[in-house]
Amino acid sequence: MNWAAFTIAAPGLAAIAGERFGAHRHHVLATLRRDGSPRTSGLEVRFLGGELWLGMMPGSRKALDLLRDPRFALQANPGTGPDGGGDVRISGRALEVADGPARAAYVEEVEPPQPFHLFRTELTEVVRTYVEDDRFLVVQVFRPGAPVRTLRRT
């Protein structure tokens, strides 16, 4: 499921997730190292043409991780205040786009330094966690093919 399909399937959660990622430039990407242990790295993301794009320097460890194992988790920058809208995390698979019209459109719009790795994402889960009324911890979970599930804890 790409970003455009997610916005149709769960428009409210997609709007909040988009706002959280749009509020700051840098976010945290988690990938899997060769030995299976996690690696976290800073990353800028772009929402263009109905896709969530991940661009990286050539040969970066995070790019090599994704080329070997495309699974990732992306945590939105939580900001500095206590009421930043909650935490948002996107999980999925990142697929490299080495050439073609989608890459050309990205290059034209973003003008990234060359060369670079470009990954298109397929979403497998979107999670938002926030505090409601200073009383409840609320967790919203979306997975393709199912409605948003909301859990409240005291």
Secondary structure by P-SEA (a helix, b strand, c coil): ccaaaaaaacaaaaaaaaaaaacccbbbbbbbccccbbbbbbbccccccccbbbbbccccaaaaaaaacccbbbbcccccccccccbbbbbbbbbbbcccaaaaaaaaacccccbbbbbbbbbcbbbbbbbcccccbbbbbbcccccbbbbbcc
